Amino acid sequence: MAKAGMRRPDPSEPHGTESNKKQKFPKNSMKPVPEIQGKAKRGHEKANPIE
């Protein structure tokens, strides 16, 4: 029995399938950017380029 103030769901409406949405865009084909290492990670000075 429904509680006071709660509407009864319509049986024709979809229920339980709202979370089954798939992403429709392709995966990123670019490689991830390498993380900055060592001293360059902290501080405000410009770092040398990554080799």
C-alpha positions as CSV (number, residue, x, y, z in Angstrom):
1,M,0.0,0.0,0.0
2,A,1.3,3.4,-0.9
3,K,2.2,5.9,1.9
4,A,0.2,9.1,2.2
5,G,1.5,11.6,-0.4
6,M,3.3,9.1,-2.5
7,R,2.0,8.6,-6.0
8,R,1.5,5.1,-7.4
9,P,3.9,4.5,-10.4
10,D,2.3,3.9,-13.8
11,P,2.9,0.3,-14.9
12,S,3.5,1.4,-18.5
13,E,6.4,3.8,-17.5
14,P,9.9,2.3,-17.7
15,H,11.2,1.5,-14.2
16,G,14.6,0.0,-13.3
17,T,16.1,0.7,-16.7
18,E,16.9,4.4,-16.2
19,S,20.5,3.6,-15.3
20,N,21.1,1.5,-18.4
21,K,22.2,4.4,-20.6
22,K,25.3,3.8,-22.7
23,Q,27.8,6.5,-23.7
24,K,27.6,7.2,-27.4
25,F,31.0,8.8,-28.0
26,P,34.2,7.0,-29.0
27,K,37.0,6.4,-26.5
28,N,39.9,8.8,-26.5
29,S,42.6,7.5,-28.8
30,M,45.3,10.0,-27.6
31,K,47.9,8.7,-25.1
32,P,47.8,10.4,-21.6
33,V,50.2,13.3,-21.0
34,P,53.2,12.2,-18.8
35,E,53.2,13.5,-15.3
36,I,55.7,16.1,-14.2
37,Q,58.5,14.6,-12.1
38,G,60.6,15.8,-9.2
39,K,61.2,19.4,-8.3
40,A,59.1,20.7,-11.3
41,K,56.0,19.3,-9.6
42,R,56.2,21.8,-6.7
43,G,57.2,25.5,-6.9
44,H,56.5,28.3,-9.3
45,E,59.6,28.3,-11.4
46,K,59.4,27.2,-15.0
47,A,60.5,23.6,-15.5
48,N,62.8,22.2,-18.1
49,P,61.0,20.4,-21.0
50,I,60.3,16.7,-20.5
51,E,62.6,14.5,-22.6
